[in-house]
Amino acid sequence: MRAIMDATDLLQRVQLGQWREIQDSLPLKKDVDYSEFHQDMRIIGEILSKYMISNINGFESSLGIGNPNLPDNNGNLNDIHRCIRYKLAMERAVEKRIIESENSPRKFPEMFTVDYDPPSSIKWGKEPLITIERVNSAT
């Protein structure tokens, strides 16, 4: 689920123009000069901005979710990401004994972060929200 959560988040962000999010997923050399790397990323952003809607550069600017120029699946990607993030967060809260079950009310301040925002609180996609159920298989 974490891999799917990360993949939906990355694609959704790239579609928003936040192309720099790919840098954490690139197969970089171990001895990279990160100062030089980040400068080169800024230069790439300047080059790309010529071709991007509203001249966004992927670092200091991007499109907002809900922008009418986004692909149709962008809202669905956001919803899927948030559903998985919420499920994993609730499972973690149960494991840490912050709450008794995933159906327990949210407990503040322990569950303050957006991970615990129910996906139904903000829906962007046109498809129904996904339902996630963990199935434990006996091996």
Beta strands, then each sheet from edge to edge (+ up, - down):
end
